Amino acid sequence: MSEQIFKLPDLGEGTVESEIGEWFIKVGEFVEEETVVGTMMTDKAAVELASPVSGTVIKLAGEPGDIVAVGAALVVFETDGASTAAKPDEPAPAAEPDTKGSEPFLDVSEPNKKGSDPVSDIDEPRGRVITSPAVRRRAKEADIDLSLVPGRGPGGRIQRKDFDNYLKSRAMGFEVAQAATPSTAVKEIKVIGLRRIIAERMAKAKQEIPHFAYVEEIDITELEALRKHLNNRRNNPTERLTLLPFLGLALIRALKEFPQCNSTYDKDRNMLLQHAAVHLGVATQTPDGLKVPVIKHAEMKDIDGLAAEIRRVTQAARDNTATKNELTGGTITITSLGKLGGIASTPVINMPEVGIIGVNRAVERPMVFSGQVAVRLMMNLSSSFDHRFVDGYDAAAMIQRIKEMLEHPATIFLAN
């Protein structure tokens, strides 16, 4: 018997161990070379790993959530062809009891032999499925067989929109409503992968950092008028501006006057690093959880450049194509819940940064303006700062400076 051991490779950035995120294979299954076998979680992302050989899986390193050291055995393959598992170029073996409840190999080149009714093209199974870990996770949660989902990306890759379209097509039928009955079901969800990392970082940030929260309301009536005016001059809808790049530009300008807020804390050296460059983090909700892609040297960009980078890095975070460099190295972060922004919030600082600015929902309210009651568009900024290194006065003064620029938006574009 010939065995091949696939060892966990070095995933970069000094990684000495990694968490098993998800397996796409199982013991007893035949796997072709270059087939994606699963994902391993780093501190920033899920990394897909492909098999270096063709063979039958005879051992896996553990379950999702288990930790594997770099260089340790991840998957053991049998490569002498003695396995009873069917290979893609061979017919399925004679039927034997399936003790694991899995179905025998289905040769998609043959008619459906399961005795089911004919199905449309959307239900045609196919070979190897190529997609992202996020789509695989959604399919698993929805109990969807990804081999039935048409992939229209490169090489037949199933993109998020392909999966969404498939779900919509499935939802076109009508289901008979059943009488409601009380449920005592409890779903156990193991906290692993990115969700575990988020949980650990949030807990650590709240335990170690004395957060100073500061909320200020801002009249963005003039800013919104400017934003709409600029957007009306743009023919390409993808280039339309949101409020976020204006806030980012105002923050960058303000940090020149309050550089202590553009710092990171090196705990190991007990050193505060005050940065000349602004590497702007943008907290982004993704199908995998909260990620913070970073716009490097945001201070070098104009309003259009900043807006384009916000769109690019947040989309990369959502579709899991962001690089490690794009998910690390931030010096200060902006977070926004968009229309769900509420009146005020208390954002948690993204360690090792010392400040985060939160955007709340903009609403029209009656306000006293120039001695008269008028309807104005108001928005709150909710900020948190590390009180060890940023005094409350300085934090408040910086937010007031941002408020001044946003209420008089022409000043955002003036050189400091």
N, C-alpha and C positions, 0 to 999 in steps of 0.2 A: 504493500500500500504506500502510495506516495502522498505526502502531506505538504501543503504550502501554507506558511503562516504570514498573514498580512498584519504587519505591525503598525501601530499608530504613528504616523509621521509627525515631524515638527511642524506645527501650524503657524509658526512665526511669533514675533514679539516676545521671545523668551518663554513661551508656553512650555511648562514641564508636565502638565496633565490637562485632560479635557473631559467634559461630561458627555455621555452618550445622549444625543438628542432624540433620535428616532431611527429605527431599523426599517429598511425597505425589503429585507430578505429574511429568511427563516431557516432553521436547521433542516437539512434534507432537501433544500431547494438547489437546483442547478443554476449557476450564475455565469453569464458570459463576461469575458474580459471587458473592462471599461464600463460595466454596469454600475450605477450608483447604488452602493450598499446601505447607505445611511448618512446621518448628519452627526457631527460632533460640535459641541457648543464651546466657543471661546467667550471671552468677556464681552465681545461686541457683536458677534454674529454666529449664525449656523453655517458650518462649512461642510459641503457635500464631499464624500469620499468615494472614489470609484475602485472597483476590484482590479488588482494588477494581473489576475489570471482568470482562466475559465475553469470552473470546477464546482463540486458539490459542497455546500456549507455543512460542516460537521460540528462546528463550535462557534459560539458568539461570546464576546468578552463579558457581557452582562446585559442588564435591562436598562431602558431609558432612565436617566437620572444617576446611573452609576458613574464613578470616576475611573478613568483609564490613564495610566502614565504614558508619556511619550516613549516609544520603543517597546512597549508591552504588546502582547498578542491581542489583536482586535478581532480578527476572523481567521478561522482555520478552515482550509479547503482540502478536499480530496480531489486529486487531479489525474488519477490513473483511469478514469472512466468506469470504475467498478460500481458506481452508485446506481441505485434503482430509480433515481429521479430521472424523468424524461428530459432529453435535450431537445432544443428547438428543431434540430434536423433529424430527429428520430421519432417514431410513433410512440404513444404512451404505452407503458408496460401493461401486462395483463392486470386486470382489476385485482387489488388486494385490499384487505381491510385498512381503512384510513384511521389510525388511532388518534390523529390530531384534528380530525374534522375538516381537513383542507381538501379541496377539490383536486382531481387529477389534472395533469397538464391538458390544456385545451389548444389543439392545433387550429389556429384561426384560418388556415388555408382550406379546411374541410367544412362542410355544412354543419350547422349546430346540431349536435347529436344528443342533447339533453331532453328532447321531447317538448320543448317549449314552443309557443307560437312564434311565427316569423316576426321579426322586429324591424323597425326602420333603420336607416343608415346611422342615426344618432346612437343606436344601441349596438352597433357592430363592435365587438371586442377587437383589440389589436395587440401588437407585441409590446415591446418595452415602452413604458411610459416615461416621458421626459417632462419634468415640471419642477417648481420650486418647493422647498419645505413648507412654505405657508399654504400653498394649494393642497399639498398632501395632507396637512393637518386639518384643513377645512373639510376635505373629502372624507377623512376618517371620522370627524365629528358628525358629518351628515350621513354617514354610512353609504357613500357613493363609490362605486367601482370606477376608478380613474381610467381604466381601459375602455370605458364606454364614452368618454368625453372627447369630442373631436378637438385636436390641438392644431391651431393655425399659426403658431410661431415657427421659428427656424427649426428644421428637422422634425416638425410635428410636435414641438414643445407646447404644452398646455399652459396658456397664459391665464392670468386672473380673469380677464374679460371672457375667455373661452369657458371657464368654469361657471362664471356668473350667467352666461347665456344658456348653458346647459341646465342650470337650476331653474331659470325662467321657463324653459321649454317643458321641464317636468311639472312645473306648477300650473300649466295651462289647463289640466284636467280638473274636474270637480270631485270632491270627496264627500261622502255622506256623513253628515254631522252625527256624532254619537252623544248619548247622554253623558253629562259630566259626572265623573265619579272621583271621590277623594283619593289622592295618591300619597303613598308613604315612601315613595322611592327616594333614595339618597344617592347622588352621583359622586363617587370619589375621584378627585382630580389630583394626581400627583404633581407637586410643585417642582418642575424641572425646567431645564433649558433657560431661555431668556426670561421667563416669568420668575424663576428662582433667582437669577442675577438681579432683576429689578427689585425683588423683595429684599434681598440682602443689602443692596446699595441704598435703598430708601431707609431701611432700618438703621444702617450705619450712619447715614447723613443726619438723621434726626437724633441719634444717640451722641454723636461726636460734635455736631455743629450747633451752637446756640443761635438759633434763627431770630433775626430781627425783622419783623414784617411791617411794611408801610404801604398804605393804600391812598391814592390820590385820584380825584375825578378831574377829567379833562374835557373841555369843550372842543370837539373836533369838527364843528360845523364848517369852518373854513377849509380844513384839511380834506373833508369829504367832498366839498365843492371842487377843490383842486384835483383830487383824484378822479372824479367823474369827467372833468374837463380834459385831463390828459388822456383818459381812456377813450373819450369820444374822437380823439385824433388818431387812434390806432385801428388799423384795418384787421390786424391779426388778433383774434380773441385770446390766443394763448399768451400774448404779451400784455394783457390788461393787468393793471396794478391793483394789489390789495392794500390794506392799511399796513401790513407787516413790514414791507421794505421802507416805508416812511418812518416807522418806529425804529427799525434797525439803523437807519441813517442818523436819526436824532440821537440814538444811544451812542453810536460811534463818535459823534461830535461831542457829546457830553463827557465821554470817557477821557477826552484830552484834558478836561478840567478836573476830573476826579479819577486819576490813574490807579488809585488804590483799589477801585472797584473792578479793575481789569487785571486781576491777579489770580494765581493758583497757589495752594498751600502744599509744600512738600513736607509731609509729616515725618518721613524718615530722617530728613536733615533738619527738621524744625526751621524751615526756610520759606519765607513768603516771596514768590516770584512775580514781580510786577512787569507786565508785558507791554512792549511798545506796539506790537501788532494786535489787532482785534480778530481773534478766531471765534466767530459767532456761532454758537450752537442754536439749533432750532428744534425744540422738543416736538416730536412727530409721533402720532398714534399710527401704528401699523397692525396688520393682521397678526403679527407675532408678539405685539406688545409695544411699550414705549421705547423709542430709540431717539438719540440726539445726534443727527448728522451735523457736521461742522463746516461752515464756510470759512476757509482759510484766507487770511488777509482781507477781511471784509472792509477794512479802512481804505483799501485801494479802489473800491468800486463806486460807481455812480448809482443812481436810483434804479436804472434799467438793469445794470449789471448785477446789483444786489438782488433784485426781483427774480432775475433769471436763475441765479445760483440757488435761491430759496426753493424755486420750483424744481430744479434739477436734483438737489441733494435730498429733499423730502420725498420725491418720487423714487429715487434710488433706495432710500430706506424702506419705503413701502413694498417695493417689488424685490427686495432682498439682493440688490446688485451693488449696494454701497460698499466701497472698499474699506479696509481697516483704517486707512489714513483719513477717510471721510467720516469715520465714527469716533475719532479720538482727537485730543489736543485742543479742545475748546477752552476759551478764557472767560466767557460769560455767555449766558443762555437766555433766549426769549422763548416763552411758552404761551400758547393760545388755544383755547377750546372753541374758537369761532363762535357760532351762534349759540353754543351751549355754555358760553363764558360766564354766565351768571353776573351777580352784582360785584362780588369780591371773591378772592381766593387766597390761599396761603401756599404758594408753590414751594416745593422742596428743592434745595440747592443741589446742583449736579456736581458732586465732589470730583476733583479737588478745587473747583471754582469757588468764588466767595460771593457771587451774586447771581440772581435770576430775576427777570422781569416778566410778569404775567399780564396778558391782555384779556380784559373782560368784554362782555357784550356791549355794543353801542346801542343806545336807546334815545328816542326823542323825549324831552321833558320840558315843562315850562320853567324857565329860568329868568332871573332879573338880569337884563342885558342892556347896558347904556341907559339905566334908569327906567326901563320898560320891561314888562313881562313879555317874553318871547319864547317860541319853541326852539330849543337848541338840541343838537345831537351831542349826547354826553357819553363818555366812556371812562371806566376806571382802569387804572394801572395798579396791579397788586404785585409788590416786589418783596423779595426776601434777601437778606444779606447775612454774612457770617459776622456776628457781633464781636468775635475775637479780633478781627482785623479791619472792620469797617464800622466806624462810629455812627450812631443813629443820626447825628447832625449831618454828617457827610452823605449818608444814604438819602436822607430827605432832601438835601440840597441838590443832589444829582437828579432825583426824580422831578424836582421843581424846575430844573433846567430843561429837562425833556419836555415837561408840560408847556413851558414857554415856547419852545420851538414848534410843538405840535399845534398849539393854539394860534401861532403866527407862522404858518408853514413855509413862507418865503425864506425865513431865517435858517431853515434846515439846509438850504443850498448856498448859504454864505460861508466863505472860508473863515476858519477860526483865527 
